[in-house]
Amino acid sequence: MRFFLIPFEIMRMLMAFIMRVSVIMHVYIVRVNMGMPFCNVQPNTHLTFSSSAPIVN
């Protein structure tokens, strides 16, 4: 039974890692937006968040 649960453990660790990375990326992108003209950077951030949204959910 323990062997059957191993893939779920790996998936849970992976999900936690992806969430942490996406939070770090979000903070970094917000910092970049504050330092740069907003209209230049915004389309890129929208693209990354729309592509990474299904993974987080």
N, C-alpha and C positions, 0 to 999 in steps of 0.2 A: 504493500500500500504506500509505503514511503517513497518507493521508486516512481510511482505514478504521479506524485505531487511535485517532483523535481522540476518539470517544465513550467509549472505555475510559479514556483519560486523564482526561476530565471526570468520569466516574463514580468513578475512584480518588480524585481530589481531593475530590469531594463526600463520599465515605465517610470520608476522613481528617478533613474538617471536622466531619461529624456526630459522629464518635467523640470529637473534642476537645471539642465542645460538650456531649456527654452526660457526659463526665468532669467538666467544670466544673460542670454542673448537679448531678451526684451529690455532689461536694464541698460545694456550696452547700447542698443539702438536708440533708446530714449535719450541717453547722454549725447549720442552723435547728433540726433535731431536738434537738441538744444544748442549745440555748438555750430551747426551748419544751417544754411537756408532750408526751410522746412519743405518747400515744394520739390527740391531736388531729391531728397532722401525718401520722401514718403512713399512713392510707388514701389521702391525696393522693399521697404518694410512690409507693405501690404502683401507683396508677393510671397515673402518668406513666411508670414503668419498664415496666409491662406493655404500654403503648401504643408505647413507643420501642424495645422489645426487637427486634421484627422488622426495624426499620430497621438496627440495629447489626449484626445477624447477616447 
